[in-house]
């Protein structure tokens, strides 16, 4: 590797790191919103009320069937046209990923809750627990172990999907990498750096998921 390439590498890494920060901003906000709202949504999916069943099912079908990129385009290009609301690219990415994540995590929560023995619910009700207390103290703690591995998979998919934000102008990692390539022409070097950054972001989550599976004896 000649000196010019080494010099470019040292100049590019700080710029790419700024892109990593933006990528993390998108990912962390999306993950937090998806996790909290997804758990609540998953509980609503367990409702016996017909209207709630129809609405939650429709939400899941829409956000799992339509690509995330389409929703990014909708929030970024559609909202200004329909309601005159200007949405920055990063915010549009967070919204799209969050709505998708809520559907995915909600289904994971629903599946984990449904897999529990029905006797757990009956026992909780028999001792006078409210619905909140039943989920808080009995059902969710037991379902947690079954939820963790698939939720970790959603997290890694969400981090990788932040790369789609480049198509709506968000200056995340891919966008900054493309700008550097346009100036220098060193596509192999820059994309190798991007590969390494994405690997470093996603691989620890995979390791953590495998550790939890071993600790909890899946």
Secondary structure as UniProt FT lines:
FT   HELIX           3..44
FT   TURN            45..46
FT   HELIX           50..65
FT   HELIX           68..73
FT   HELIX           74..78
FT   HELIX           79..83
FT   HELIX           89..114
FT   HELIX           118..126
FT   TURN            127..128
FT   HELIX           131..134
FT   HELIX           135..139
FT   HELIX           140..161
FT   HELIX           162..168
FT   HELIX           173..184
FT   HELIX           187..215
FT   TURN            216..217
//
